[in-house]
Amino acid sequence: MEPTPEALFHPYATRLDGFAHRHNLLVEKYRHDVAMWSFFFQHPLGGSGRIILQINKSKEVFLQKNWTLYLYDKSLRRSRDTNPERIDKPDDRLEAVVLAAIKDILGWELASLTDTAQVSMPAGVDPVKYPKVIFRESGKNSR
């Protein structure tokens, strides 16, 4: 029997939940019942950054970085993604690796984004009301 997504994340879940809380990150868990957690935060230049952690059946942990910016006035989505990278010895350093990845994304420039799709504002959606999730260093309130 294959392990469930929850079972694969069990060794890290409590620490990652605490990490997300301390850094004011929005967490999406097990999308489509996959062993994957996504950590979202607002990028200071606009849009949202995301760290994606995935665990495969062999219990290897992978991290991928993403920054997406919607320009509804131009009907455009711009983004930058990295390929998933395997994290060696995640038990000892998973939180530090995620924090370093967030800081890396926060250092990316607008010029590094590429046009990825034509988009239109969904009917009835006000982009001003989009919830803002702001990354903060542990112990520093940014709201």
C-alpha positions in Angstrom: 0.0 0.0 0.0 1.3 3.4 -0.9 1.7 6.0 1.8 -0.9 8.8 1.9 0.2 12.4 1.2 -0.4 13.1 4.9 1.8 10.3 6.0 4.6 11.5 3.7 4.5 15.0 5.2 3.9 13.8 8.8 7.6 14.1 9.8 7.7 17.8 8.7 4.1 19.0 9.2 4.3 20.5 12.7 7.5 22.3 12.0 6.3 23.6 8.6 3.0 24.8 10.0 4.9 26.7 12.7 7.2 28.1 10.1 4.3 29.3 8.0 2.7 30.9 11.0 5.9 32.7 12.1 6.5 34.0 8.6 2.8 34.9 7.8 2.6 32.5 4.8 -0.6 31.2 3.3 -0.3 27.4 3.0 -2.2 25.1 0.6 -1.9 21.4 1.4 -2.4 18.3 -0.7 -3.9 19.9 -3.8 -5.5 17.2 -5.8 -4.6 14.7 -3.1 -0.9 15.0 -4.0 1.9 15.0 -1.4 2.6 18.8 -2.0 2.4 21.9 0.2 2.5 25.4 -1.4 3.6 28.4 0.7 2.3 31.8 -0.7 3.4 35.3 0.1 3.1 38.8 -1.5 6.1 39.9 -3.6 7.0 43.5 -2.9 7.1 44.2 -6.7 3.6 42.8 -7.1 2.0 39.4 -7.5 2.6 36.4 -5.3 5.6 34.2 -4.6 5.2 30.5 -4.0 7.4 27.8 -2.6 6.2 24.3 -3.6 7.4 21.3 -1.5 6.7 17.8 -2.9 7.5 14.4 -1.4 7.6 11.4 -3.6 6.9 7.7 -2.7 10.6 7.3 -1.9 10.3 10.1 0.6 12.6 12.4 -1.3 11.7 16.1 -0.8 11.8 18.5 -3.7 11.5 22.3 -3.7 10.3 24.5 -6.6 10.1 28.4 -6.7 7.5 30.5 -8.5 6.6 34.2 -8.8 3.4 35.1 -10.7 2.1 38.5 -11.5 -1.3 39.2 -13.1 -1.5 42.4 -15.1 -5.3 42.4 -15.7 -5.2 45.9 -17.3 -3.0 44.3 -20.0 -4.7 40.9 -20.0 -1.4 39.3 -19.2 0.1 36.9 -16.7 3.9 37.0 -16.1 5.8 34.5 -14.1 9.1 32.8 -13.3 9.5 29.2 -12.2 12.4 27.0 -11.3 12.7 23.3 -11.9 12.2 21.2 -8.8 15.4 20.6 -6.8 16.0 17.7 -4.5 16.7 18.7 -0.9 19.4 16.6 0.7 18.9 15.7 4.4 15.6 17.6 4.8 15.2 16.5 8.4 18.1 18.8 9.4 17.4 21.8 7.3 14.0 22.0 5.6 12.9 25.2 7.2 16.2 27.0 6.4 16.0 25.8 2.8 12.5 27.1 2.5 13.4 30.5 4.1 16.4 30.8 1.7 14.2 30.1 -1.3 11.7 32.8 -0.2 14.5 35.3 0.2 15.8 34.3 -3.3 12.3 35.0 -4.8 12.1 38.3 -3.0 15.4 39.3 -4.8 14.1 38.5 -8.3 13.5 41.5 -10.5 10.5 42.2 -12.7 12.7 41.8 -15.8 13.2 38.2 -14.9 9.5 37.4 -15.5 8.3 36.1 -18.8 4.8 36.4 -20.4 3.1 33.1 -19.8 -0.6 33.6 -20.7 -3.3 35.9 -21.8 -5.8 36.4 -19.0 -8.9 38.3 -18.4 -10.4 39.4 -15.2 -13.1 36.9 -14.0 -16.5 38.4 -14.1 -17.4 40.0 -10.8 -14.0 39.8 -9.3 -12.4 42.9 -7.9 -8.6 42.7 -7.9 -8.4 45.3 -5.2 -10.0 42.8 -2.8 -7.5 40.1 -3.5 -6.1 38.9 -0.1 -2.6 40.1 0.5 -0.3 37.8 2.3 2.9 39.5 3.3 6.1 37.6 4.2 7.7 38.6 7.5 10.9 37.6 9.2 10.2 35.6 12.3 9.3 37.9 15.1 8.8 41.0 12.9 5.2 42.1 12.2 4.8 43.5 8.7 1.1 44.3 8.8 
